[in-house]
């Protein structure tokens, strides 16, 4: 099992990977930055920018896997995968975090992902140097005529649900 939930409500996860902090990846030169989207429910994203990024880049919105019960935008598998993808494909990536079950049963993951996707889309109309809470990396480098949704495992399902909902 991935998790065990006790009668008391306590949840034990058997695959807790230590988070990788955002920053410059020494292997790829990719810069990552964590951004709070909604402090009320803890929604946040990690933005990845390739080295030497100039001009507008395609935007990949990524949803991590983990059967809706484990995983994170900062777990080693997601973080390292996106560092490699961003460096090789010369894209800007946004890994959206979502609340996990069983503490937050579905549709919480879909609701969080939808809010995150709307936050990403809001940057399409934000001007350079926007003071409205827009993330400068997205405003300065995101080409919102080329946005792609992707994810691994449960994240792939979330990407599909978001595409259908959009």
N, C-alpha and C positions, 0 to 999 in steps of 0.2 A: 504494500500500500504506500501511497505518497503521503497521506496524512492519517492521523487518528484523532477522532473527536470524542472526548470523554463526556459522560453524562453531565458533568459540571459545566460543560460548554468550552472547556479548555481545548485548544487545538495543538497537536504535536505534528510538526512537519519533519519528515525523515530526510528530505533533501534541501537543507538550508545552505545555500552557497553564499560565501561572504561577498558583499557587494564590491565592485570595482569602482573607485572614485573617478569622477569625471576629470578630464585634464588632457594633456598631450600624450598620445600613445607613442612610445619610443620606437616601436617596430614600423609603424606606418606614417607617423607624423600627423595623424588625424587628431583634430581638436574636438573634445566633447565638453558639453556644458549642461548642467541640470537647471531646469526652469520650473517654477511652481505655476501651475495653471489655475488650480482652485484650492486654496488653503483650507476651506471648510471641510472638504472630504479627502484631503491629502493627495489630490490628483496632480501629477507632475510629469515631465517629459525630459528625455535626454536628447539634445541636439548634437549631431555629428557633422563636422565640416572637414573636407579634404585639405591636405596641405597646399598652400599657395592658391587657395580658391580666389578666383577673380570673376566678376560678373555673376550672372544668374545661372543657377544649376537646377536640374530636375530635383524634385522633392520625393523622397521615399518615406512614407509613413509606415512604421513597423510596429506590429503587435507581438509581444513575446509569447512563447508557448508555455506549457506546464499544466495542461489539463484543467485550467482555471483555478488551480489550488496551489501551485508553486510557480516560481520564476519571477523575474523583474526586468525592468529596462536596464538595471545595473548589474545583473548577474553575469558571471564570466562568459557563458555561452552567448548571450545576446550582445553584450558589450564587444567581445572579440570578433564576433561575426560581422557586426556593423562597422567596426573599424576596418576590417578587410574589404567589405563591400564598398564603403564610401571611398576608400583609397583607390580601388581597382576601377570602379565605375564612374568616378568623378561626379558624385551626386551628394546632395545634402540629405541627411536622414534624420527623422524624428522618431524616437522610440517612445511610445506612449505607455505610461504605467496605468494599471487598472486594479481595483480592489479585488482581492482573492476570496474564493469560496473556501471553506463553508461559512466563514464569518459573514461574508457578503454574497449570498446566493445570487445566481442569475435572476434577473437581467442586469445586476450591478456592473459586471464587466462590460456589457454592451452599452449601458448608459454612460459609464466613464469614458469608454472609447469614443462614443459619439460626441461627448463634450470636448474631448481632446481633439478630435477631427475638426470640429467647428472652430476650436481655438487656432489650429493650423490654418484653416481656410480664412480666418479673419485677417491674416497677414497679407492676403492677396490685395486688400484695399488699404492697408496701412502705408502711409508715406514714409520716406526715408527720414530717420530721426524721429519717428513717431513717439509721442509722449503718452500714448494711451495704454501702456503696459505691453506693447508689442515687443517681441524678441528681436533685437537687432540682427542676429545671424540670419533669421528667416526673412526679415524685411530686405536686408542688403543682398542676400545670396539666393533666395528661393524664387524659382521660375514656376509660378502657379498655373501656367498653361500646361505644365508637365508634372502632374502629381500621380504617384503610384502608391497603391496600398499593398502591403505584404505582411506575412506573419508566418510563424512556425507552429505547427500542431494546432492547439487551441487558438493561437494568434492568427492562423490561416482562416479559421472559421470566423473569427472576429472581423478580419479584413473583408471576407465575403459578406457578412451581415452589414457592415458599414457601407460597402459598395451598393448593395441592394437598397439600403435605407436612403442613400444619397440620391 
